[in-house]
Amino acid sequence: MGFKFLEMIRPFCAVLPEIQKPERKIQFKEKVLWTAITLFIFLVCCQIPLFGIMSSDSADPFYWIRVILASNRGTLMELGISPVVTSSLIMQLLAGAKLLDVGDSPKERALFNGAQKLFGLVITLGQAIVYVMTGMYGEPSELGAGICLLIIIQLFVSGLIVLLLDELLQKGYGLGSGISLFIATNICETIVWKAFSPATVNTGRGTEFEGALIALFHLLATRQDKVRALREAFYRQNLPNLTNLLATVLIFGIVIYFQGFRVDLPIKSARYRGQYSSYPIKLFYTSNIPIILQSALVSNLYILSQILAVKFHGNFLVSLLGVWADQGQGGPGRASYPIGGLCYYMSPPESLGHIVDNPFHAIVYVIFMLGSCAFFSKTWIDVSGSSAKDVAKQLKEQQMVMRGHREKSMIHELNRYIPTAAAFGGLCIGALSVLADFMGAIGSGTGILLAVTIIYQYFEIFVKEQSEVGGGMSTLLF
C-alpha cells in the first residue's frame, strides 16, 4: 500500500526543481563560501517585508515558536522552516507506522526524499493560504483578491527558496544542512540581542536597557544602592536578566559535556588481518532531530488551535484544544500565549513560581517532552538509514566486521545498543530542554538545545575536514 503511494507520486517528483549532486569533490573553502552565501540569502529574506500587507497591532500568534522555526513576522521568511520540518515529521511518522514502505535501495530513498520535498511545497502553499485567509495581514476583503494572491505567491516562492538552500548544503556544496544553519543563526541572534541589546524600555521604575549585560552596568552606574542594583540585574521580571544569561551558559556547558558520551564497538577488517578500528555509538545518536520534530508538532498544534480559537471563539471542543490570551503592549512585541486546554499543558511553565502554583502543568509538560523526544528519536533511526540493519550493511560494504561476531550476528549485537542509545538519547535531550525551560534560559530550552547541538555538529565537521587535509585554519581556508 505504502510503496504504491510513493510510486503514484513519482511523476510529480520528476518536475520538482532539484539541486544536482556535485560531480567533483568540493573543497572546504568552497563549502564555507556556499554556506556563507546561503546564510546571507536567508538573512536578507528575513528583512524583506511582504509586499501588500497591512500593518497590524494584533498579537503575534507564533511569537513563542518563531525563534525555533527561524521565521520573522511580516517578511519573506514568515513561514521559516516550518513547512520543511512539518513534511519531514509527517513522512517520518507514516514510515514509522509502516503506512509507507521505504526500501533500502538508493532509488527508493531518493523517491522518499522527493515525496518529502513535494509534501513540503504543498504544506507551504497550504500555510500561505491559511495565513492570508485568516486575516494575519489584514482582512482579505479589504486587501482584495489580487493582493491576497500576490502575498500567497511571495510566501510560496520564499518557501521554495528555503527548500533549495537546504538541499544545496545537504548535497555536499556546503556544510551541514540549511535547516540547522537557519535555526542556529536565529537562536544565536536572539541570545546575543538579549545579552547586549541597547534598546531602552520604560518599566515604570525608570528607563532600563533590554540587554542583560548592558542593564547590569547601567543599573550599577545610576542606582545609589549597589546591592539592590545587582539584585535587580539578576532577578528583574519581564526583561532578560543575568540569571537567564547564566542559565543559558550552564546549559551550553552541560550539552557539550554530554556530547562526549559514547560507546565504542570494536571492529576489524574482514579482508586484512591485524587492521582494527572502532564504531562509535553516541548518547545523542539522533542528535537534535527529536527536538526539531517535537517543535514542529507543537508549532502546528499552536497554529491549528489559534485559527480555530479566532473562528469559533467560545466553542467547548476548541477550548479543549487551547484557550489563548494576549500579552504585551501591541506591535511586534505583543504575543499570544496559551492559558488553558491541551496547548497550555504542552507549553513550558513561565517560572519556578508557576511550577509551585500549578505542579500538574509542570508534570504533564515534563512527561510530554520526554515521551515525544524518545518516540521521535526511536522512530527516526528506521527512516534515516541509521538503524542496526543499515549500520551492519554499511560495515559489510566497507568489509568490516565486529570482533567476536559473524556477519549474521552483527545486527543482533548492534540492536542491543542503537535503539537504546536513540531512545535514551532522545529522553536526555527532552530532559535538558525541560531543565533549560525551568531555569529560564534565553531563547527557550528547545532553542538552546538546538543551537548547541548544531554548533557542535559544525565543530565536528571542521575537525573532520582538518584531519583529512592536515594543518590549521589557514590551510583549510587559503
N, C-alpha and C positions, 0 to 999 in steps of 0.2 A: 504493500500500500504506500509506504513512505517513499520507496525507491521510485514508484510510478509517478508520485507527485513531483519529485525532483526532475524526472525525465520530461514531465509536462511543461516545466518552466525553462527547459534547456533552450528553446528557440528565443525566448525573451532575453536570456543571459547573453546570447550571441550579439545583440545590438547594444549592450551596455558599454559605455566608454571604459577603456581599460588601459592601465599602465603596463607596458611591455617589460619583461624581465631584462636586466642588463646583459648584454652579450659578452662583456668583459668584466674583469674584477675591478670594482670601483675602489679607488684609493681613499685612504682615511680622510685626507684633506678635502677631497671632493664630497665625501659623505657629510663632513662638517658644513661645507658650503651649502649643500642641498637642504640640510636640516635648518640652517640659519634662514635660507630663503623661505622655506615652509613656515617657519615661525613668524617671519616678517609679514607674509601674506595673511596669516591668521590674526596678528595684532592689528594690521591695517583694517581688516574686515570688522574687528571689534570696535573700531572707532567710526566707521562709516554709517551714518544713520539711514534707516529705511526711508525711501522717498515716498511721500504721500500720507504718512501717518499724522494723526492729530496728537498734540501733546496732551497727556492725561495725568490728572492728580490722583487717579485711582491707585490703590495699593498694589504692589508688585506681587502677584500670586506665587512666583517662583524665586523669591528673594533668598530663601534658605538653601536652595539647591543649585543656584547659578554658579557658585564657585566650583563645585564638583563637576558640573556639566559643561564647564568652560563656555558659558553663554553670557551675553551682555545685552541688557534690555534696550529695545528700540533700535538695535543695529543689525547689520547683516548676519552677525553671529547670535541672533536671538535664540535660535534652536540649539546652538552649540553642537556638542557631540551626542545629544540625546537620541536622535534617530538611529545613529550608527550603533550605539550601545544597546538600545532597545531591540533592534533587529537581531543583534548577537545574542541577547538574553532569550528572546522568543525561540530562535532557531536552536539554541543550546538546550532549552527545556524540551522542545519537541524531539530532538535527537536523544536526549537523556531518558525520555519517557518511551523511547522506541517507536514513536509515531513517524519518525523519519529514519530511514535506513541509510546510514552513512557508511560507505565501504572504505576499505583501506587503500585502494589504488589512488594514484595521483589525479586521475581523471575525475573520480567520484568526489575527492576532496575539493578539487577545483570547481566542480559543479555546485557543491555545498556552499563554497565561498561566494560563487556567483549569485546563488539564490539569496544569500545573506545580504549582498550588495543591492540586489533588486528590491528586497524587502525593506532595506534601509531607505531607498528612494521613495517607495510607496508610503512609508511612515513619515518621511519628510514632507511629502505633499499633503498627507492627511493632517499632520500637526499644523502646517501652514494654513490650511483651510479652516481648521478649528479655531486657531488664534484670531484670524480675521473675522470670522462669522460670530464669535462670542464677544466681539467689541473690545478687544485688547488695545486696538489702535484707533478707537472711535467707532461710533455706531455705523454699521455698514450702509444704512440708508442715507446717512449724511456724507459718507465718503464717496459713494457712487460705485457702480459695477466696474468701471474702468480702473479706478484706483485700487479697489479690492483685488482685482485680477493682477495688477502690477505688483502689489505687496506680496501676493502668493508666489508670483514668478521670482521675485527677488529672494524670498526665503528658500525656494526650491533650488535655485541656482547656487546659492551660498551653501546649502546642504550638500549638493553635488561636489562643490569645491572641497569641502571637508573630507568627503569620502575619497576623492582622488589624492588629496595631500597625504592622507593616512596610508593609502595604497602605495604611493610613491616611496615613502620611507620603508614600509614593510617589504617591498620588492627588492630592497637592498641598495637603493640610491642614497639613503640617509641612515641615521642612527635611531634604533628603537622603532616606535610606532608614533604616528601623528596624534592618536588619541591620548597616549601617555604624555607626549610633549605638551599638548594644549592644556591638559589637566594640571600638570606640574607648574607650567607658566602662570596659569590663573591663580593657583593656590599660593605660590611664592610671592606673586604680586600683592595679593591680599595681606599676607603676613608682613611683608616689608612696609606696605602702606600703613597698616595698623600699628606698626612699631615706630615709624618715622614721619607720619603724616603731619604736615604743617597747618592743616585746616583747623579753624577755630570753631568751637561750639559754645553757645551760651547755655550753661547748665542751671542757671538760677543762683549759683554761688559765685558767679562771675564767669569771665571768658576762660575756657580751657582748650588746650590743644588736643586733637584727636589721637595723635601718635603717643603710645605709652611712654617711650623713652624721652621724647621732647617734652611731654607733660611733666615728667619727673623733674627735669631741670627747671622748667618754668615754675612749678609749684614751690620748689626749694628756693628759687630766686625771689618770688613775690610774696610768700607767706611768712609771717613773723614766727609762728610756731612750727619749727622744722620737723618735730616728731609727728605732728598732725599732718603736715605736708607729705611726709613719707608714707604715713598710713593711708592717706587719700590716693597717692600714686599707686600703691599696691592693691587697694581694695575698692576703688571708685566704681560705681554702678553705671550701666548703660553706655560706657565708653571703654575701649581697651585699657587694661591696667597691667602692671608689672607681673602680677600673679599669673595672668593669662599667658604672658610672654614667656615666663619661666617654665610654665606647664608645657608650652609648645616645645621649648628646647629639651626638656626632660623626655618627652615622648619621642622626639627625634633620636635621642641617645639610646632609649630602650629598643626602638625598632631596629636601629643599626646593630645593636648588640645581638638581637635575636636573629639577624640575617646570617650570622656566622654559624648558627646551629645546623648541623647536617650529619648524616650517616654515610660513610664511605664504604661501598661494597667492593671487595677485591675482585678484579677481573684479569684475565690473561689472554694472550693471543692464541688462537686455535691453530695458527699456521707456523709461528716461530716460537721455539722453546725459550723460556727464560725472559720473555717480554711481559712484564706485569704492569698493571695500572689500577686505577680505582674509578668507580662510577659514583658521583656524589648525589645523594638524595637530601635536599634541603628541607628544613622545617617549613618554610614558606614555599612549598613545592609549586603551587599555582600562583605565586607572587601576589599581585594586587587584584587579580581577576575577580575573586569573590566579592570584594568591596565595591568594585565598579558595577558588577551585575546587581548587587543589593541596592546600590544608589539608583540604578535605572528602574528597578522595581518600585522603589519608594517614590521617585520623581513622577512616574507615570500614574501611580495611585493618587498622588497630590493633584496632578493635572485633572484627572477624571473627577475627583471629589470636588474641586473648586468650580469646575464647569457646571456640574450638577447642582452645587450649592447656589450658584448665581441664578440658574434657570428654574430650579424647584425649591426655592428657599422655604424652610419650614416642613418639608416632606419628611416623614419619620424614617424611611429607608435611607434617604440621602443623608440625614443627620447621623444615622448609624455609621455611615462611611466616614463622615467628617463634618465638624462644625468649625467655622473659621471666624477670626476676628482680625481687625486691622491694628497695626502698631506703628507709631511714628507720627511725624507732622505733615506728611504729604510729600509728593515729589519722589525722587529716586530712592530716598532712604526709607520710604514707607513700605511696610511688609505685611503680608497676610500670614497668619500662623494658626495652627490648629488648637482648639480649646476643648474639643470633645470628639467622640467617635473613634473609629479604627485608626485614622491618620494621627490622632493625638497620641495614641499608645505606641505608634511606630516612630514618633519623633523623640529626640533626646530631651531629658529634663533640663530646664533652663539653668538651674544652680543646685548646690548642695542643700540649700534651704528647701527647694522644691522637692527634692528626694525625701527629705524628712516629712514634709507636709503630705506628700502623696507617694508612699513607698510602692503601692500597687502599680502605678505608672512606670516607675523605675524597674521593677521586677519584670513586667511584661516586655519592656523595651530591651532589657538585657537578654531575655530568652529569645526574642525575635532576632536580635543582631547575631547572637552566637549560632542559633539554629540555621538561619538563612545563609550565613557565611560558610558554615560547614557543608551545607547542602550544595551550594553553588560550586564550592571547591571540589567536592567529591564527584559531581556530575561533569565538571569541566574537563577532567582528565580523559574522559571517554570520547569527547568530540574534538579535542585539540591535538590528538596524536601524542599524548604523554602518559597513556595508561601502561600497565605492566606488559601487555601484549605488544604495544608499539615500541617500548624500550627494548624488549627482547629481540624484536625484529631488527631494530637499528644496530644492536650489538652484533647480531648474526651477520648483517651486511658488512660490518667492519671486521668480521672474522674474529670477534672477541667472545669469550665465554666466562661465566662466573667460576671462580676457583672452587673446586669441590662439587660442581654441579654439571650435569649433562645439559644439552640444549633444551630438552623437553621439560626438565625440572626448573629451568631458569624462570619461566613465567610464574610458576608456583612460588618460588623464592621472592621474586620481585613483588608479587601480590601481598606478601607479608609486610612490605614497607611502604609502597607507593600509595595505596588507598588510605592507609593510616596517616601518612605524612600529609596527604591532601586534606583530609577531614580535620585532623588536629591542627594543621597549619591555618586552615580557614577559621577554626574556633579561636585560635590565638589572635588572628587578625581582627576578628569581631570583638574579642575581649579588650585588645589595645585601643580599638576605636571607642568602645564604651568608656574606658578609663580616661581617654583624652576628652571625651564629652563631659564627664563628671568633673574633671579638673578645670574645665573652662578654657581649653587650648584654643588659640586663634585659628579660625578657618574651619572649625568643627573637627571632631575626631576622625571622621571618614576622610576629610580633606587632608589632614596631617598624614594619615597612613598612606594615602595615595602619593602625596608629594615625596615622602621619604623613600618609599619602595621604588618609585620611578627614578629619583636621583641616584639611588644605589644601583639600579639597573644600568644607568648611563656610566657610572663609575666602573662597573664590571666590564662594560663594552670597551671603555678606554683602556683598562688594564689588559684585556684580551688582545686588542689591537697593538698595544705597546709590546707585549710579549712576542707577537708574531713578527713585528718589524724590528724590534730592538732599539735601544736608545730612549731618549726622553721626549718631552712635549715638542721640542724644536724639530726632532727627527720625523715625528708624525705629521706635523703641520707644514713644514717647509722643505 
